[in-house]
Amino acid sequence: MSPRNFFGKLFSRMLILNLLAMLLVLVLTVVGVHYALNVYTRHDEGVKVPDLTGVKLTRAIERLGHIGLALTVNDSAYNRSRPAGVVLQQTPAAGSMVKQGHNIYVTINSTSSPSFPIPDIVDNCSAREAQARLLAIGFRLLPDKEVEGEKDWVYGLEINGRPVTAGERVSIDTPLQLLVGNGLTDGYLYDEIYDDEDNIYNEQPQNNDMP
């Protein structure tokens, strides 16, 4: 075969068309893979997380669903200033950019207030110390109720006139009232006897100096 015939067959029209077709397929494959990778790695990127704080749980789920995000409740807490069942906290924070389908984790306000045991404060500490300990737990306090006894000493703790003992569990939404000495009778102790029938305290002074 002569060189002319060889190169003539090598660069024949059919061969050139086949090469061009293969090149086109290769280019299309590269472009397709590149596009697919972009779609996979950036699919629905840029969804802005809304602020769900103070939003009811059902409404929060709807809002996230409309923009392709999911909601997961991962904790509950209690805030008496917020309605029950609303979102207190969220992760990621509002304004964050996430991919579609991302989970937003929220903390929901509990439907009931928690209860805690009463610390041992009666006849064991001053009014200021008792107030600090109760407020640190989260209890609500009414103005102190003065009783005869040593100045600013705690002689009792009440809920609506009912005595409360150390260790009793009480809701933090239930207001407590300390019975605090007024300092008028330093020489007396008071035995506070609870009358189950009348549901009241009977305070009976007893002189320490009496035989």
Order of alpha helices (4+ residues) and beta strands (2+ residues): alpha-alpha-beta-alpha-beta-beta-beta-beta-beta-alpha-beta-beta-beta-beta-beta-beta-beta
